[in-house]
Amino acid sequence: MKHRLELGAASTILRAAQQETAAKLRGAEGREALLETKRQIDLALRCLALCQTYQIHPDAAIDVLPWPSTAYGEFALFDLDESGVPTSERSLHVDGRELTCGAGDLLVRVGHVFNLPHK
């Protein structure tokens, strides 16, 4: 099992850069470049938070779903037992709605489910 992914040091560095950039924005010329820097730092912080929340390590296996055989179809997900037989005729539901996947959706195999957050 992999160690729990903690990105506190990286987040601290990025938050400091975020605050520094915001301070520069308050009275600086060349605001467009600073705004773009701030946007990228904000995005990086959100990416780090997502990876930490779902324990997505840099070596996680990621697959992009192809187009379904019927051009505009979707993929349904089912719970399977240990022999690969669906445990129900009903597809997987999350938060009361059916979970389906379409072309271009990502499947992330983290390989260490015991570190995932419980809902």
N, CA and C atoms as a LAMMPS dump frame, in Angstrom:
ITEM: TIMESTEP
0
ITEM: NUMBER OF ATOMS
357
ITEM: BOX BOUNDS ff ff ff
-5.0000000000000000e+02 5.0000000000000000e+02
-5.0000000000000000e+02 5.0000000000000000e+02
-5.0000000000000000e+02 5.0000000000000000e+02
ITEM: ATOMS id mol type element x y z
1 1 1 N 0.854 -1.174 0
2 1 2 C 0 0 0
3 1 3 C 0.898 1.234 0
4 2 1 N 0.501 2.221 -0.778
5 2 2 C 1.268 3.453 -0.855
6 2 3 C 1.033 4.302 0.387
7 3 1 N 1.997 5.158 0.666
8 3 2 C 1.823 6.095 1.77
9 3 3 C 0.776 7.129 1.389
10 4 1 N 0.091 7.627 2.383
11 4 2 C -0.937 8.643 2.143
12 4 3 C -0.295 9.877 1.528
13 5 1 N -0.887 10.36 0.437
14 5 2 C -0.373 11.522 -0.274
15 5 3 C -0.711 12.786 0.509
16 6 1 N 0.3 13.479 0.953
17 6 2 C 0.14 14.738 1.682
18 6 3 C 0.913 15.808 0.933
19 7 1 N 0.255 16.875 0.565
20 7 2 C 0.877 17.925 -0.229
21 7 3 C 0.908 19.258 0.509
22 8 1 N 1.029 19.188 1.823
23 8 2 C 1.007 20.388 2.657
24 8 3 C 2.127 21.359 2.352
25 9 1 N 3.352 20.86 2.163
26 9 2 C 4.484 21.754 1.896
27 9 3 C 4.3 22.468 0.558
28 10 1 N 3.887 21.732 -0.464
29 10 2 C 3.663 22.344 -1.777
30 10 3 C 2.527 23.355 -1.709
31 11 1 N 1.469 23.025 -0.985
32 11 2 C 0.34 23.951 -0.845
33 11 3 C 0.763 25.225 -0.116
34 12 1 N 1.599 25.094 0.898
35 12 2 C 2.084 26.261 1.641
36 12 3 C 2.891 27.183 0.732
37 13 1 N 3.765 26.606 -0.07
38 13 2 C 4.581 27.401 -1.001
39 13 3 C 3.685 28.11 -2.011
40 14 1 N 2.709 27.393 -2.544
41 14 2 C 1.815 28.002 -3.536
42 14 3 C 0.926 29.076 -2.91
43 15 1 N 0.46 28.861 -1.69
44 15 2 C -0.366 29.885 -1.026
45 15 3 C 0.433 31.164 -0.787
46 16 1 N 1.709 31.012 -0.417
47 16 2 C 2.574 32.185 -0.231
48 16 3 C 2.746 32.924 -1.556
49 17 1 N 2.956 32.187 -2.629
50 17 2 C 3.079 32.812 -3.954
51 17 3 C 1.763 33.462 -4.37
52 18 1 N 0.658 32.838 -4.005
53 18 2 C -0.666 33.382 -4.307
54 18 3 C -0.865 34.725 -3.595
55 19 1 N -0.511 34.78 -2.311
56 19 2 C -0.657 36.015 -1.539
57 19 3 C 0.29 37.096 -2.056
58 20 1 N 1.498 36.716 -2.4
59 20 2 C 2.464 37.67 -2.933
60 20 3 C 1.983 38.246 -4.267
61 21 1 N 1.452 37.391 -5.119
62 21 2 C 0.939 37.839 -6.411
63 21 3 C -0.272 38.747 -6.226
64 22 1 N -1.15 38.399 -5.294
65 22 2 C -2.327 39.235 -5.024
66 22 3 C -1.907 40.608 -4.507
67 23 1 N -0.882 40.656 -3.664
68 23 2 C -0.387 41.939 -3.148
69 23 3 C 0.188 42.784 -4.275
70 24 1 N 0.919 42.152 -5.185
71 24 2 C 1.479 42.877 -6.33
72 24 3 C 0.378 43.408 -7.238
73 25 1 N -0.703 42.681 -7.33
74 25 2 C -1.813 43.082 -8.201
75 25 3 C -2.493 44.359 -7.727
76 26 1 N -2.433 44.629 -6.445
77 26 2 C -3.15 45.784 -5.893
78 26 3 C -2.625 47.119 -6.412
79 27 1 N -1.388 47.167 -6.853
80 27 2 C -0.886 48.455 -7.302
81 27 3 C 0.184 48.35 -8.355
82 28 1 N 0.116 47.352 -9.178
83 28 2 C 1.192 47.143 -10.14
84 28 3 C 0.731 47.386 -11.564
85 29 1 N 1.72 47.712 -12.377
86 29 2 C 1.472 47.755 -13.818
87 29 3 C 1.722 46.354 -14.348
88 30 1 N 1.311 46.127 -15.574
89 30 2 C 1.465 44.791 -16.13
90 30 3 C 0.525 43.801 -15.48
91 31 1 N -0.671 44.255 -15.195
92 31 2 C -1.642 43.46 -14.458
93 31 3 C -2.026 42.168 -15.174
94 32 1 N -2.043 42.164 -16.513
95 32 2 C -2.471 40.958 -17.232
96 32 3 C -1.555 39.775 -16.938
97 33 1 N -0.253 40.012 -16.933
98 33 2 C 0.692 38.93 -16.64
99 33 3 C 0.523 38.457 -15.199
100 34 1 N 0.339 39.39 -14.279
101 34 2 C 0.129 39.013 -12.882
102 34 3 C -1.186 38.266 -12.689
103 35 1 N -2.236 38.711 -13.395
104 35 2 C -3.523 38.01 -13.308
105 35 3 C -3.395 36.574 -13.809
106 36 1 N -2.67 36.386 -14.895
107 36 2 C -2.481 35.035 -15.422
108 36 3 C -1.679 34.181 -14.433
109 37 1 N -0.67 34.772 -13.811
110 37 2 C 0.098 34.051 -12.793
111 37 3 C -0.807 33.649 -11.637
112 38 1 N -1.639 34.565 -11.176
113 38 2 C -2.576 34.281 -10.067
114 38 3 C -3.546 33.168 -10.457
115 39 1 N -4.073 33.223 -11.681
116 39 2 C -5.001 32.17 -12.14
117 39 3 C -4.322 30.802 -12.136
118 40 1 N -3.077 30.76 -12.601
119 40 2 C -2.372 29.477 -12.65
120 40 3 C -2.058 28.951 -11.253
121 41 1 N -1.716 29.835 -10.338
122 41 2 C -1.473 29.405 -8.953
123 41 3 C -2.767 28.878 -8.334
124 42 1 N -3.876 29.587 -8.564
125 42 2 C -5.18 29.13 -8.05
126 42 3 C -5.508 27.743 -8.6
127 43 1 N -5.282 27.551 -9.887
128 43 2 C -5.557 26.266 -10.531
129 43 3 C -4.662 25.167 -9.958
130 44 1 N -3.38 25.486 -9.765
131 44 2 C -2.453 24.498 -9.198
132 44 3 C -2.886 24.078 -7.8
133 45 1 N -3.346 25.02 -6.989
134 45 2 C -3.825 24.697 -5.643
135 45 3 C -5.045 23.779 -5.694
136 46 1 N -5.963 24.054 -6.63
137 46 2 C -7.138 23.188 -6.76
138 46 3 C -6.741 21.785 -7.229
139 47 1 N -5.774 21.709 -8.143
140 47 2 C -5.295 20.403 -8.616
141 47 3 C -4.652 19.609 -7.475
142 48 1 N -3.838 20.278 -6.677
143 48 2 C -3.215 19.612 -5.534
144 48 3 C -4.267 19.112 -4.548
145 49 1 N -5.275 19.934 -4.289
146 49 2 C -6.337 19.531 -3.358
147 49 3 C -7.091 18.316 -3.891
148 50 1 N -7.38 18.299 -5.186
149 50 2 C -8.074 17.164 -5.795
150 50 3 C -7.235 15.893 -5.66
151 51 1 N -5.955 15.993 -5.987
152 51 2 C -5.074 14.823 -5.889
153 51 3 C -4.962 14.333 -4.452
154 52 1 N -4.881 15.234 -3.5
155 52 2 C -4.769 14.821 -2.106
156 52 3 C -6.07 14.207 -1.609
157 53 1 N -7.201 14.805 -1.951
158 53 2 C -8.495 14.287 -1.508
159 53 3 C -8.728 12.865 -1.993
160 54 1 N -8.438 12.614 -3.265
161 54 2 C -8.709 11.301 -3.852
162 54 3 C -7.462 10.431 -3.95
163 55 1 N -6.364 10.883 -3.33
164 55 2 C -5.132 10.11 -3.27
165 55 3 C -4.649 9.675 -4.654
166 56 1 N -4.617 10.63 -5.569
167 56 2 C -4.148 10.366 -6.927
168 56 3 C -2.652 10.667 -6.974
169 57 1 N -1.864 9.608 -6.947
170 57 2 C -0.414 9.731 -7.011
171 57 3 C 0.015 9.979 -8.457
172 58 1 N 1.178 10.548 -8.67
173 58 2 C 1.651 10.789 -10.035
174 58 3 C 1.783 9.517 -10.87
175 59 1 N 1.932 8.367 -10.225
176 59 2 C 2.073 7.122 -10.974
177 59 3 C 0.744 6.367 -11.126
178 60 1 N -0.372 7.022 -10.848
179 60 2 C -1.681 6.386 -11.013
180 60 3 C -1.905 6.059 -12.494
181 61 1 N -2.553 4.923 -12.744
182 61 2 C -2.888 4.539 -14.115
183 61 3 C -4.16 5.273 -14.529
184 62 1 N -4.091 6.003 -15.624
185 62 2 C -5.237 6.794 -16.095
186 62 3 C -5.562 6.372 -17.518
187 63 1 N -6.83 6.033 -17.744
188 63 2 C -7.306 5.659 -19.074
189 63 3 C -8.39 6.631 -19.504
190 64 1 N -8.413 6.941 -20.783
191 64 2 C -9.457 7.786 -21.362
192 64 3 C -10.423 6.856 -22.088
193 65 1 N -11.71 6.949 -21.753
194 65 2 C -12.688 6.069 -22.394
195 65 3 C -12.847 6.423 -23.866
196 66 1 N -12.94 5.404 -24.717
197 66 2 C -13.114 5.642 -26.159
198 66 3 C -14.578 5.938 -26.482
199 67 1 N -14.852 6.198 -27.744
200 67 2 C -16.244 6.329 -28.171
201 67 3 C -16.917 4.984 -28.017
202 68 1 N -18.145 4.96 -27.49
203 68 2 C -18.867 3.684 -27.404
204 68 3 C -19.173 3.163 -28.802
205 69 1 N -19.48 1.879 -28.904
206 69 2 C -19.73 1.279 -30.218
207 69 3 C -20.942 1.89 -30.917
208 70 1 N -21.911 2.387 -30.15
209 70 2 C -23.008 3.136 -30.763
210 70 3 C -22.656 4.602 -30.541
211 71 1 N -22.374 5.3 -31.59
212 71 2 C -21.701 6.605 -31.595
213 71 3 C -21.976 7.525 -30.412
214 72 1 N -23.203 7.616 -29.931
215 72 2 C -23.484 8.563 -28.856
216 72 3 C -23.948 7.88 -27.582
217 73 1 N -23.544 6.647 -27.384
218 73 2 C -23.945 5.906 -26.196
219 73 3 C -23.113 6.291 -24.981
220 74 1 N -23.393 5.598 -23.9
221 74 2 C -22.662 5.79 -22.648
222 74 3 C -22.234 4.433 -22.117
223 75 1 N -21.403 4.457 -21.108
224 75 2 C -20.987 3.244 -20.425
225 75 3 C -21.675 3.227 -19.059
226 76 1 N -22.289 2.105 -18.731
227 76 2 C -22.913 1.956 -17.417
228 76 3 C -21.95 1.189 -16.518
229 77 1 N -21.986 1.474 -15.23
230 77 2 C -21.122 0.811 -14.263
231 77 3 C -21.962 -0.056 -13.341
232 78 1 N -21.457 -1.246 -13.048
233 78 2 C -22.167 -2.19 -12.196
234 78 3 C -21.23 -2.71 -11.111
235 79 1 N -21.799 -3.011 -9.939
236 79 2 C -21.053 -3.731 -8.908
237 79 3 C -20.959 -5.187 -9.35
238 80 1 N -19.755 -5.742 -9.272
239 80 2 C -19.56 -7.149 -9.618
240 80 3 C -19.087 -7.907 -8.391
241 81 1 N -19.49 -9.171 -8.307
242 81 2 C -18.955 -9.991 -7.221
243 81 3 C -17.574 -10.502 -7.627
244 82 1 N -16.961 -11.317 -6.755
245 82 2 C -15.587 -11.765 -7.015
246 82 3 C -15.45 -12.615 -8.269
247 83 1 N -16.554 -13.184 -8.774
248 83 2 C -16.485 -13.982 -10.009
249 83 3 C -16.821 -13.149 -11.248
250 84 1 N -17.072 -11.856 -11.077
251 84 2 C -17.347 -10.989 -12.216
252 84 3 C -18.81 -10.911 -12.616
253 85 1 N -19.691 -11.439 -11.778
254 85 2 C -21.131 -11.423 -12.065
255 85 3 C -21.744 -10.191 -11.395
256 86 1 N -22.579 -9.425 -12.128
257 86 2 C -23.22 -8.254 -11.5
258 86 3 C -24.022 -8.655 -10.272
259 87 1 N -23.919 -7.863 -9.215
260 87 2 C -24.642 -8.159 -7.971
261 87 3 C -26.085 -7.678 -8.044
262 88 1 N -26.408 -6.888 -9.057
263 88 2 C -27.76 -6.353 -9.224
264 88 3 C -27.95 -6.025 -10.695
265 89 1 N -29.201 -5.982 -11.117
266 89 2 C -29.483 -5.553 -12.494
267 89 3 C -29.44 -4.036 -12.609
268 90 1 N -29.408 -3.371 -11.497
269 90 2 C -29.386 -1.911 -11.465
270 90 3 C -27.935 -1.425 -11.538
271 91 1 N -27.678 -0.443 -12.396
272 91 2 C -26.318 0.083 -12.5
273 91 3 C -25.964 0.884 -11.256
274 92 1 N -24.704 1.215 -11.129
275 92 2 C -24.197 1.917 -9.953
276 92 3 C -24.813 3.31 -9.829
277 93 1 N -25.232 3.651 -8.621
278 93 2 C -25.783 4.973 -8.321
279 93 3 C -24.919 5.644 -7.252
280 94 1 N -24.654 6.918 -7.441
281 94 2 C -23.89 7.707 -6.481
282 94 3 C -24.713 8.942 -6.153
283 95 1 N -24.91 9.201 -4.878
284 95 2 C -25.719 10.34 -4.428
285 95 3 C -27.103 10.349 -5.082
286 96 1 N -27.683 9.16 -5.228
287 96 2 C -29.046 9.047 -5.738
288 96 3 C -29.199 9.144 -7.241
289 97 1 N -28.101 9.252 -7.975
290 97 2 C -28.248 9.303 -9.435
291 97 3 C -27.337 8.281 -10.096
292 98 1 N -27.796 7.795 -11.258
293 98 2 C -27.05 6.767 -11.969
294 98 3 C -25.698 7.309 -12.424
295 99 1 N -24.669 6.524 -12.204
296 99 2 C -23.328 6.914 -12.609
297 99 3 C -23.05 6.3 -13.973
298 100 1 N -22.906 7.141 -14.967
299 100 2 C -22.566 6.682 -16.312
300 100 3 C -21.31 7.408 -16.767
301 101 1 N -20.637 6.82 -17.725
302 101 2 C -19.421 7.412 -18.269
303 101 3 C -19.567 7.537 -19.771
304 102 1 N -18.949 8.557 -20.324
305 102 2 C -19.002 8.776 -21.759
306 102 3 C -17.609 8.902 -22.346
307 103 1 N -17.559 9.017 -23.658
308 103 2 C -16.29 9.157 -24.365
309 103 3 C -15.505 10.333 -23.795
310 104 1 N -14.229 10.115 -23.543
311 104 2 C -13.379 11.169 -23.023
312 104 3 C -13.302 11.213 -21.509
313 105 1 N -14.206 10.523 -20.814
314 105 2 C -14.123 10.489 -19.352
315 105 3 C -12.868 9.718 -18.945
316 106 1 N -12.33 10.091 -17.798
317 106 2 C -11.11 9.453 -17.307
318 106 3 C -11.427 8.402 -16.26
319 107 1 N -10.724 7.295 -16.342
320 107 2 C -10.756 6.282 -15.294
321 107 3 C -9.396 6.333 -14.614
322 108 1 N -9.402 6.595 -13.315
323 108 2 C -8.155 6.691 -12.555
324 108 3 C -8.082 5.489 -11.64
325 109 1 N -7.06 4.666 -11.825
326 109 2 C -6.863 3.502 -10.971
327 109 3 C -5.793 3.854 -9.95
328 110 1 N -6.235 4.119 -8.728
329 110 2 C -5.304 4.552 -7.696
330 110 3 C -4.554 3.377 -7.078
331 111 1 N -5.139 2.202 -7.069
332 111 2 C -4.457 1.018 -6.584
333 111 3 C -4.254 0.947 -5.082
334 112 1 N -4.866 1.823 -4.332
335 112 2 C -4.697 1.829 -2.875
336 112 3 C -5.958 2.383 -2.232
337 113 1 N -7.042 1.659 -2.401
338 113 2 C -8.363 2.143 -2
339 113 3 C -8.515 2.389 -0.509
340 114 1 N -7.67 1.829 0.311
341 114 2 C -7.825 2.021 1.75
342 114 3 C -7.503 3.44 2.171
343 115 1 N -6.83 4.218 1.327
344 115 2 C -6.504 5.603 1.645
345 115 3 C -7.557 6.595 1.153
346 116 1 N -8.586 6.116 0.48
347 116 2 C -9.588 7.021 -0.072
348 116 3 C -10.501 7.556 1.033
349 117 1 N -11.037 8.769 0.827
350 117 2 C -11.96 9.319 1.828
351 117 3 C -13.269 8.553 1.82
352 118 1 N -13.901 8.445 2.972
353 118 2 C -15.212 7.808 3.085
354 118 3 C -16.281 8.877 2.935
355 119 1 N -17.362 8.53 2.249
356 119 2 C -18.455 9.501 2.082
357 119 3 C -19.593 9.123 2.962
